[in-house]
Amino acid sequence: MMKIRTREELNQKQREYSRSLKSQKKQILVCGGTGCVAGGSLKIYAKLLELMTQQGINCVVKLEKEPEHDSVGLKKSGCHGFCEKGPLMRIEPMGILYTKVKEDDCEEIIEKTIVNDEIIDRLVYHDSNGVAYNKQEDIPFYKNQTRIALEHCGRINAESIAEYIAEGGYQAVAKALFDMTPEEIIEQITDSSLRGRGGGGFPTGRKWASVLKQTDPVKYVVCNGDEGDPGAFMDRSMMEGDPHKVIEGMIIAGVATGAHQGYIYVRAEYPLAVERLKIAIEKAEARGLLGKNILNSGFDFDIKISQGAGAFVCGEGSALTSSIEGNRGMPRVKPPRTVEHGLFDKPTVLNNVETFCNVPPIINKGADWYKQYGPENNHGTKAFALTGNVVNTGLIEVPMGTKLREVIFDIGGGVKDGEFKGVQIGGPSGGCLCISATENHLDLNMDFDSLKKVGAMIGSGGLVVMNDHNCMVEVARFFMQFTQNESCGKCVPCREGTKRMLELLTDITEGRGTLEHISMLEELADTISHTALCGLGKTAASPVVSTLKYFRDEYIAHVVDHKCPAGQCKALVNLIIDPEKCKGCTKCARVCPVGAISGEVKKPHTIDQSKCIKCGTCMDGCKFGAIKYE
């Protein structure tokens, strides 16, 4: 692989690779994100390659050749986002998106779409009314998004540096190296109002400026890819689908602050992300875009990958740097801050994956372009992992300030299996919001400042939608259990306080709760939030505080009436048989593991509540829907 030694050579390669891409009469982009890989997308890719080879179709899997005008490009792309409908396949230049593709569909796709330009109707997306959407951009899930950080995910070969260069890759590095001073780079980032996308929303430009002014000659750039929130996969998808953009953002941070060494901290549970990052780093080094004397500028920058063991607390800056150093990942008292004494006690820029992915387009297009998205002081876009009781789950990116209603109902397609009740945002550190007559959070703007006003936070971007069958007390207990398990144990408020809160919540969901339990939860939440050492402990009580604020009636029902309104806490519900629906088929009695159901054939049966263990086996087996929780 020939090195690119100058800016002029980079421009030449961009033109060359761009011509090669445009010369392909078709491009097949098979989703190579983790979700679709689990669904068999790599087998689909292999089958397509096999069939096209057998049929003599000129199939190009690497963009390393001169333009071939009769060729068909076959690529493993990153995550397309519409995970609910995977495995996914996009076909260019038609813009077709095929959903739920199977290996058996490959021959038909080649024959009809690749050879004869026909669209296979059964493979395109159909909405709940049966309306077909042939083009990806017309599907409501995509139509209402604005992609900046995710711009290339699902659009290019995730393992090809040539395709990234063809799309303008590393031009921002060239601009930063030759057209801008470090101060001008930081000024551009500051003017854009880019804030950290990892949780706290700290201004990126201010952080970089703090590192630049440090006099220590050794500095570091660290990328936090330790994404640990339940249900979150934004950073993983970016590392898998556009690893060179992460690298480019880190190089620019190095130029801006005078750092020459970077680390990407990524959890070992992300093997595909680790693999793609390694490939990208190797190719960038081979091309001379990473390492010594980048583009003959005199600037050196190297990147190493450090794999974490999956500790949630290592998402916190000082715990993360401690883990990279080979120590146990535990936070330390601040100040000093990471910008002064971070990795190996040196000044350190620490941002998450999504933040770095926003840097190259800002440098290329300018702060004013970026500020056209989002409200004041909350500019740009934000990626969310949309999961839970919503019709369309997946990875999305919308302008800051987009209303929650638009995210759930326009992009997400609405609530599934019930009515909207609430949304848990920001992972274990975030809060639970609900819809009510006085506070309609569906019309809330999704940005840092608006969410902070109602006691929630964007966090890394996990968004779990809940319907009216979710018990909010159990939701709070689940997240408290997660946080308690992930506490590093260094400080007493977090180590012992979260344990006590978990015990109180468990008592409430198992029928032992009293009004005193609620008072103790509120007292502990206040104490832990004000005295815990790091962000994990300080925000551990957020799901409890927010559910107590917006769903207090459910807590009261649990401790006063000893009932779970949602029917989820088994200790507080009874299984009953509706005599009008029961046909007396006896199946429920036969499957009951404790013999709690009795009755005559063809006559309504009954459940002995003293024997019933509320396992739900009878309800699952009743085809008449006669058994329910009450």
Salt bridges, closest charged atoms under 4 A:
GLU16 OE1 - LYS13 NZ 3.64
GLU64 OE1 - ARG287 NH2 3.35
GLU92 OE2 - ARG90 NE 2.69
ASP105 OD1 - ARG122 NH1 3.14
GLU108 OE2 - LYS112 NZ 3.01
GLU108 OE1 - ARG122 NH2 2.29
ASP117 OD1 - LYS26 NZ 2.53
ASP121 OD2 - HIS126 NE2 3.32
GLU137 OE2 - ARG90 NH1 3.22
GLU137 OE2 - ARG155 NH2 2.45
GLU151 OE1 - HIS152 NE2 3.95
GLU151 OE1 - LYS245 NZ 3.65
GLU159 OE2 - ARG276 NE 3.17
GLU163 OE2 - LYS75 NZ 2.57
ASP179 OD2 - ARG7 NH2 2.78
ASP216 OD2 - LYS346 NZ 3.14
ASP226 OD1 - ARG267 NH2 3.65
GLU240 OE2 - ARG236 NE 3.62
ASP242 OD2 - HIS152 ND1 3.08
ASP242 OD2 - LYS245 NZ 3.95
GLU269 OE2 - ARG267 NH1 3.90
GLU316 OE2 - LYS334 NZ 2.61
ASP345 OD1 - HIS341 ND1 3.10
GLU354 OE1 - LYS382 NZ 2.74
ASP443 OD1 - ARG405 NE 2.94
ASP449 OD1 - ARG195 NH1 3.50
ASP468 OD1 - HIS469 NE2 3.72
GLU474 OE1 - ARG477 NE 2.91
GLU496 OE2 - ARG495 NE 3.23
GLU496 OE1 - ARG500 NH1 3.45
GLU503 OE2 - ARG500 NH2 2.84
ASP507 OD1 - ARG512 NE 2.94
ASP507 OD2 - HIS517 NE2 3.21
GLU510 OE1 - ARG512 NH2 2.80
GLU522 OE2 - ARG552 NH1 2.78
ASP526 OD1 - HIS530 ND1 3.41
GLU554 OE2 - LYS421 NZ 2.32
GLU600 OE1 - LYS603 NZ 3.47
